[in-house]
Amino acid sequence: MALPCGSERRWSRAVKMIFCLFFLIPMSSAGNRNTNIIFNKKQKLEVQQQLKRLNKPALKSIKSPDGDIIDCIDIYKQPAFDHPLLKNHTIQMRPSFYPERFSFDESNNASSNSEPKFTQLWHLNGRCPEGTIPIRRTKEEDLLRAGSPANYGRKKYLTNPNPQDDEETIHEHATYTEDGDRYYGMMAEVNAWNPHTQERFEFSIAQFWIIAGTNGVDLNSIEAGTQVSESLYGDKNTRLFLFWTADAYHNTGCYNLMCPGFVQVSHQIAPGATISPLSTYNGPQYSVNFYVRRDINGDGNWWLTVADRFDLGYWPSALFPLLSDTAEAVKWGGEVINLRKGGQHTTTQMGSGHFAEEGPNKASYFSNLNVIDGNKLLRAPWHTHTFTPKPDCYNIQDYGDYFYYGGPGRNPNCP
């Protein structure tokens, strides 16, 4: 059936309009699509350039059961030497200074049921040869999670190891501090757990800080411990980590070997790799020992020993304007990110996820706490104070040279 004459003209105009829209709209948006293609190509190039800088040629590669690739890199070609202050650096292969009384005493009440075992999952599938260092390979998705290659390995939310109560909005702490002296190092046994984290960009950390300077201005900090950080690693495994900053977390420093700085000498431990075994509630307890000291008889570098027997490497004194001499304070404890999704406190756990008062085999602990003081003597902490701004969420109970700490986060008393 034919359309009426007027209807036919209207139909013809409609067809022409549709025809024009069909061709013109894609043409008008072509610029946007091309811009996106150019941006993606540029970002992709930046990612590939960063991957090339970070992933040095490997002499051997090991596939870890958790999906990580561990590359065995020539010790003299490690990322540290890309730092402008370390271009002509000579590697110090071992520390020259051990203070008197250096040993980990396992008789402490907090850790009497712990087993001094420590390994990393990648060890199940191989080891790196001497003359190399193991480095967790950075993948493209690691950089993409960071938002940009420049942000990779840096703290997304600036931390503050010396916060005031009103600053505890995103970062929440339960810490134990020794200050009032000069410090050349510290020792700690850190109970190892796998705390739950609620959001991708939240983390849970058990660590120490060796610090000098003023936060927000010129803070120098050396840090290490265990962490769960999905945004950094792409999973919720408990991992060994290192960190440093020479300018209050603004432009210098990073986690592990994700930027030049820390000089590694051990061929057995990979910063950032998954650790094993882990503690269980009311079950076997496992821990990792950390020992840091400034090599006062050598070049003044800050050496890190892990698990009693691994001299992992050092933070060169040249990195630090203030820690090139001594530290002003030593801190131990837990830290979480609380993003308050939906206006509620996070359920991200600290430590075991249980409060300090639950005690042995249930609450997480730090034990065998010691500092190397201004007299270069290893001693127990004595000028100490705790910081727990939200004790209904995370708390701490100290007993001199050890403490219990942690909590579940959101609960009826911590909404």
C-alpha positions as CSV (number, residue, x, y, z in Angstrom):
1,M,0.0,0.0,0.0
2,A,1.4,3.4,-1.1
3,L,1.9,6.2,1.5
4,P,-0.1,9.4,1.0
5,C,1.9,12.1,-0.8
6,G,2.5,14.3,2.3
7,S,3.5,11.3,4.3
8,E,6.0,10.2,1.6
9,R,7.7,13.6,1.8
10,R,7.9,13.5,5.6
11,W,9.3,9.9,5.3
12,S,11.9,11.1,2.8
13,R,13.1,13.9,5.1
14,A,13.3,11.4,8.0
15,V,15.4,9.0,6.0
16,K,17.8,11.8,5.1
17,M,18.1,13.0,8.7
18,I,18.8,9.4,9.9
19,F,21.4,9.1,7.0
20,C,23.1,12.3,8.1
21,L,23.1,11.3,11.8
22,F,24.5,7.9,10.9
23,F,27.6,9.4,9.3
24,L,28.0,12.7,11.0
25,I,27.9,11.5,14.6
26,P,30.8,9.1,14.2
27,M,32.7,11.8,12.4
28,S,32.2,14.3,15.2
29,S,33.3,11.7,17.8
30,A,36.3,10.5,15.8
31,G,38.5,13.1,17.4
32,N,37.6,11.8,20.9
33,R,38.4,8.2,19.8
34,N,41.7,9.2,18.3
35,T,42.6,11.2,21.4
36,N,42.0,8.1,23.5
37,I,44.0,6.0,21.2
38,I,46.9,8.4,21.4
39,F,46.6,8.6,25.2
40,N,46.6,4.8,25.5
41,K,49.6,4.5,23.3
42,K,51.5,7.1,25.2
43,Q,50.6,5.4,28.5
44,K,51.5,2.0,27.1
45,L,54.9,3.4,26.0
46,E,55.5,4.8,29.5
47,V,54.6,1.5,31.1
48,Q,56.9,-0.4,28.8
49,Q,59.8,2.0,29.5
50,Q,59.3,1.6,33.2
51,L,59.1,-2.2,32.9
52,K,62.5,-2.1,31.1
53,R,64.0,0.1,33.8
54,L,62.7,-2.1,36.6
55,N,63.1,-5.6,35.1
56,K,66.8,-6.0,34.6
57,P,68.1,-8.9,32.4
58,A,67.8,-12.2,34.4
59,L,70.4,-14.9,34.6
60,K,67.7,-17.2,35.8
61,S,63.9,-17.0,36.5
62,I,61.8,-18.9,38.9
63,K,58.0,-19.3,38.8
64,S,56.6,-19.1,42.3
65,P,53.5,-21.1,43.3
66,D,51.6,-17.9,44.0
67,G,52.1,-16.7,40.4
68,D,55.1,-14.4,41.0
69,I,58.2,-14.5,38.8
70,I,61.4,-14.2,40.7
71,D,64.3,-13.0,38.5
72,C,67.9,-13.7,39.5
73,I,69.7,-10.5,38.6
74,D,73.5,-9.9,38.5
75,I,74.2,-8.2,41.8
76,Y,76.2,-5.4,40.1
77,K,73.2,-4.6,37.7
78,Q,70.5,-4.2,40.3
79,P,68.2,-1.2,40.3
80,A,69.9,0.6,43.2
81,F,72.7,1.8,40.9
82,D,70.3,3.7,38.7
83,H,70.1,6.3,41.6
84,P,72.1,9.4,40.8
85,L,73.8,9.3,44.2
86,L,74.9,5.7,43.7
87,K,76.3,5.8,40.2
88,N,79.9,5.1,41.5
89,H,78.8,3.2,44.6
90,T,81.0,0.3,45.7
91,I,78.9,-2.6,47.1
92,Q,79.6,-3.4,50.8
93,M,79.1,-7.2,50.8
94,R,78.8,-7.6,54.6
95,P,78.5,-5.3,57.6
96,S,81.5,-4.5,59.7
97,F,79.6,-3.8,62.9
98,Y,77.7,-6.0,65.3
99,P,76.9,-4.6,68.8
100,E,77.5,-6.5,71.9
101,R,74.8,-9.0,72.9
102,F,73.6,-9.4,69.3
103,S,71.3,-12.5,69.2
104,F,67.6,-13.2,69.2
105,D,66.4,-14.5,72.5
106,E,63.5,-16.9,71.9
107,S,62.6,-17.3,75.5
108,N,60.5,-14.1,75.6
109,N,57.0,-14.8,77.1
110,A,55.2,-13.4,74.0
111,S,56.9,-15.8,71.6
112,S,57.5,-18.8,73.7
113,N,55.2,-20.8,71.5
114,S,56.6,-19.5,68.2
115,E,58.7,-21.5,65.8
116,P,61.6,-19.7,64.2
117,K,61.0,-20.8,60.7
118,F,60.9,-18.5,57.8
119,T,60.8,-19.1,54.0
120,Q,59.3,-17.6,50.9
121,L,57.0,-19.5,48.5
122,W,59.3,-19.1,45.5
123,H,61.9,-21.3,47.4
124,L,59.7,-24.3,46.6
125,N,60.6,-24.0,42.9
126,G,64.3,-23.0,43.0
127,R,67.0,-20.7,44.4
128,C,69.1,-17.9,42.9
129,P,72.8,-18.6,42.5
130,E,75.5,-16.6,44.4
131,G,76.5,-13.4,42.7
132,T,72.8,-12.6,41.9
133,I,69.9,-11.1,43.9
134,P,66.3,-12.3,43.6
135,I,63.8,-9.6,42.5
136,R,60.1,-10.0,42.1
137,R,59.3,-9.2,38.5
138,T,57.1,-6.2,37.9
139,K,54.2,-6.9,35.5
140,E,52.3,-4.5,33.3
141,E,49.2,-4.9,35.5
142,D,51.2,-3.9,38.6
143,L,51.9,-0.5,36.9
144,L,48.4,-0.1,35.7
145,R,47.0,-0.7,39.3
146,A,49.2,2.2,40.4
147,G,47.5,4.6,38.1
148,S,50.7,5.7,36.4
149,P,54.3,4.4,36.2
150,A,55.4,7.3,38.3
151,N,53.2,6.2,41.2
152,Y,54.4,2.6,41.2
153,G,55.9,1.6,44.5
154,R,55.0,4.8,46.3
155,K,52.5,5.2,49.1
156,K,49.1,6.2,47.6
157,Y,48.1,8.0,50.9
158,L,51.0,9.8,52.6
159,T,51.7,8.2,56.0
160,N,52.7,9.8,59.2
161,P,54.7,7.8,61.8
162,N,54.1,10.6,64.3
163,P,50.4,11.4,63.9
164,Q,48.2,13.5,66.1
165,D,44.7,12.3,67.1
166,D,43.0,14.5,64.5
167,E,45.2,13.2,61.7
168,E,44.1,9.6,62.2
169,T,41.5,9.7,59.3
170,I,42.9,7.3,56.6
171,H,45.9,5.9,58.3
172,E,45.2,4.2,61.7
173,H,47.9,3.0,64.0
174,A,48.7,1.0,67.1
175,T,52.4,1.7,67.9
176,Y,55.0,1.5,70.5
177,T,57.8,4.1,70.4
178,E,61.2,4.5,72.0
179,D,62.7,8.1,71.9
180,G,64.7,10.5,73.9
181,D,68.2,9.2,72.8
182,R,70.2,8.8,69.7
183,Y,69.8,5.5,67.9
184,Y,72.0,3.4,65.7
185,G,69.6,0.5,65.1
186,M,66.9,-1.8,66.5
187,M,65.8,-5.4,66.8
188,A,62.4,-7.0,66.7
189,E,60.6,-10.3,66.3
190,V,57.4,-9.7,64.3
191,N,54.5,-12.2,64.6
192,A,53.4,-13.1,61.1
193,W,49.7,-13.3,60.1
194,N,47.5,-12.9,57.1
195,P,45.0,-10.1,58.1
196,H,41.8,-9.6,56.1
197,T,41.7,-6.4,54.1
198,Q,38.3,-5.0,53.0
199,E,39.0,-2.7,50.1
200,R,41.5,-3.0,47.2
201,F,43.3,0.2,48.2
202,E,43.4,-0.6,51.9
203,F,46.4,-2.4,53.5
204,S,47.4,-3.9,56.7
205,I,51.0,-3.7,57.9
206,A,53.2,-4.9,60.8
207,Q,56.4,-3.0,60.8
208,F,59.2,-0.9,62.4
209,W,60.1,2.7,61.6
210,I,63.6,4.2,62.2
211,I,63.1,7.9,61.9
212,A,64.7,11.4,62.0
213,G,63.3,14.8,61.2
214,T,59.8,16.3,61.1
215,N,56.8,14.7,59.3
216,G,55.5,16.7,56.4
217,V,58.8,18.6,56.1
218,D,62.0,16.6,56.1
219,L,61.3,13.2,57.7
220,N,63.8,10.5,57.0
221,S,62.4,7.0,57.6
222,I,63.7,3.4,57.2
223,E,61.0,0.7,57.4
224,A,60.4,-3.0,57.0
225,G,58.0,-5.7,58.1
226,T,55.1,-7.7,56.7
227,Q,52.1,-6.4,54.7
228,V,49.0,-7.3,52.9
229,S,48.4,-4.9,50.0
230,E,46.2,-5.9,47.1
231,S,46.8,-2.6,45.3
232,L,50.5,-3.1,45.3
233,Y,50.8,-6.8,44.6
234,G,47.5,-7.8,43.0
235,D,46.6,-10.3,45.8
236,K,46.0,-10.6,49.5
237,N,49.2,-12.6,50.4
238,T,51.3,-11.7,53.4
239,R,54.6,-10.4,52.0
240,L,58.0,-9.2,53.3
241,F,58.5,-5.5,52.5
242,L,61.0,-2.7,52.7
243,F,60.4,1.1,52.5
244,W,62.4,4.3,52.7
245,T,61.9,8.0,52.3
246,A,64.2,11.0,52.7
247,D,61.5,13.8,52.3
248,A,58.4,12.8,54.3
249,Y,57.1,10.4,51.6
250,H,56.7,13.1,49.0
251,N,59.2,12.5,46.2
252,T,61.8,10.0,47.4
253,G,61.8,6.4,48.3
254,C,59.5,3.4,47.5
255,Y,58.7,-0.1,48.5
256,N,61.2,-2.9,48.1
257,L,63.3,-2.5,44.9
258,M,60.6,-0.7,43.0
259,C,62.9,2.4,42.6
260,P,66.7,2.8,43.0
261,G,67.9,3.1,46.6
262,F,68.2,-0.1,48.7
263,V,71.3,-2.1,47.9
264,Q,70.6,-5.9,48.1
265,V,73.4,-8.4,48.7
266,S,71.5,-11.6,49.7
267,H,70.7,-14.2,46.9
268,Q,68.2,-15.9,49.2
269,I,65.5,-13.4,50.1
270,A,63.3,-11.4,47.7
271,P,61.7,-8.2,49.1
272,G,58.0,-8.2,48.2
273,A,57.7,-11.9,47.9
274,T,55.2,-14.0,49.8
275,I,56.3,-15.4,53.2
276,S,55.5,-18.7,54.8
277,P,54.5,-20.2,57.2
278,L,51.9,-17.9,58.9
279,S,50.3,-18.0,62.4
280,T,46.8,-19.3,63.0
281,Y,44.4,-18.4,65.8
282,N,45.0,-20.5,68.9
283,G,47.4,-22.6,66.8
284,P,51.1,-22.5,65.8
285,Q,52.8,-19.1,65.9
286,Y,55.4,-18.0,63.4
287,S,57.5,-14.8,63.2
288,V,60.1,-13.0,61.3
289,N,63.1,-11.4,63.0
290,F,64.4,-8.0,61.9
291,Y,67.6,-6.4,62.9
292,V,68.8,-3.0,61.6
293,R,72.0,-1.2,62.5
294,R,74.1,1.6,61.2
295,D,77.5,0.3,60.2
296,I,79.5,2.8,62.2
297,N,82.8,1.1,61.5
298,G,82.1,1.1,57.7
299,D,80.4,3.6,55.4
300,G,77.6,4.4,57.8
301,N,75.1,2.4,55.8
302,W,71.9,1.1,57.5
303,W,72.1,-2.7,57.3
304,L,69.1,-5.0,57.5
305,T,69.3,-8.6,58.7
306,V,66.2,-10.8,58.3
307,A,65.4,-14.1,60.1
308,D,68.6,-14.1,62.1
309,R,70.8,-15.3,59.3
310,F,70.2,-13.3,56.1
311,D,72.1,-10.0,55.7
312,L,69.6,-8.8,53.1
313,G,71.4,-5.5,52.2
314,Y,71.4,-1.9,53.2
315,W,70.1,1.6,52.8
316,P,73.1,3.7,51.8
317,S,73.7,6.6,54.1
318,A,74.1,8.8,51.0
319,L,70.3,8.6,50.6
320,F,69.5,10.4,53.8
321,P,70.2,14.0,54.8
322,L,69.3,13.2,58.5
323,L,69.7,9.5,58.9
324,S,73.3,9.8,57.6
325,D,74.1,10.1,61.3
326,T,71.7,8.7,63.9
327,A,68.0,8.2,64.3
328,E,65.8,10.2,66.7
329,A,63.2,7.5,67.4
330,V,62.3,3.9,66.8
331,K,58.7,2.7,66.4
332,W,57.1,-0.7,66.2
333,G,53.5,-1.6,65.5
334,G,50.6,-1.9,63.1
335,E,49.1,0.4,60.5
336,V,46.0,0.1,58.3
337,I,44.3,2.2,55.7
338,N,40.6,3.0,56.6
339,L,38.8,4.4,53.6
340,R,35.4,4.4,55.4
341,K,33.5,3.0,52.5
342,G,29.8,3.8,53.0
343,G,30.6,6.0,55.9
344,Q,31.6,3.0,58.1
345,H,34.9,2.0,59.6
346,T,36.7,-0.6,57.6
347,T,36.7,-4.3,58.5
348,T,40.4,-4.4,57.6
349,Q,42.2,-6.3,60.4
350,M,45.4,-5.3,62.1
351,G,47.7,-8.1,63.3
352,S,45.7,-11.3,63.9
353,G,42.4,-9.4,63.8
354,H,42.0,-9.8,67.5
355,F,42.5,-7.3,70.4
356,A,45.7,-7.3,72.5
357,E,44.0,-8.5,75.6
358,E,43.4,-11.9,74.1
359,G,47.1,-12.6,74.6
360,P,49.3,-15.6,73.5
361,N,48.4,-17.5,70.4
362,K,45.4,-15.2,69.7
363,A,46.6,-11.7,69.5
364,S,49.6,-10.6,67.3
365,Y,52.8,-9.5,69.0
366,F,56.2,-7.8,68.6
367,S,58.8,-9.3,70.9
368,N,62.6,-9.2,71.7
369,L,62.5,-5.4,71.2
370,N,65.9,-3.8,71.5
371,V,67.5,-0.5,70.4
372,I,71.1,0.4,69.8
373,D,71.4,3.5,71.8
374,G,73.7,6.6,71.7
375,N,76.4,4.6,73.5
376,K,76.2,2.0,70.8
377,L,74.9,-0.6,73.2
378,L,72.1,-3.0,72.5
379,R,69.4,-2.6,75.2
380,A,65.7,-3.0,75.9
381,P,63.4,0.0,75.3
382,W,63.0,2.2,78.5
383,H,61.8,5.6,77.4
384,T,58.6,4.5,75.7
385,H,55.0,5.4,74.9
386,T,52.1,3.9,73.0
387,F,49.8,5.4,70.4
388,T,46.3,4.0,69.9
389,P,43.9,6.8,68.9
390,K,41.0,4.3,68.2
391,P,41.4,1.6,70.9
392,D,37.9,0.3,70.2
393,C,39.1,-0.6,66.6
394,Y,42.8,-1.5,67.3
395,N,44.6,-1.5,70.6
396,I,47.9,-2.3,72.2
397,Q,49.2,-3.7,75.5
398,D,52.9,-3.4,76.3
399,Y,55.2,-5.3,78.7
400,G,58.5,-3.6,78.3
401,D,60.4,-5.5,75.6
402,Y,57.3,-7.0,73.9
403,F,53.7,-6.1,73.3
404,Y,50.4,-7.4,71.9
405,Y,48.4,-5.4,69.5
406,G,45.7,-5.4,66.8
407,G,42.0,-5.6,66.3
408,P,39.2,-6.4,63.9
409,G,38.4,-2.8,62.8
410,R,34.6,-2.3,62.5
411,N,32.7,-3.8,65.4
412,P,29.8,-2.6,67.6
413,N,32.1,-0.3,69.5
414,C,33.9,0.8,66.3
415,P,31.0,1.6,63.9
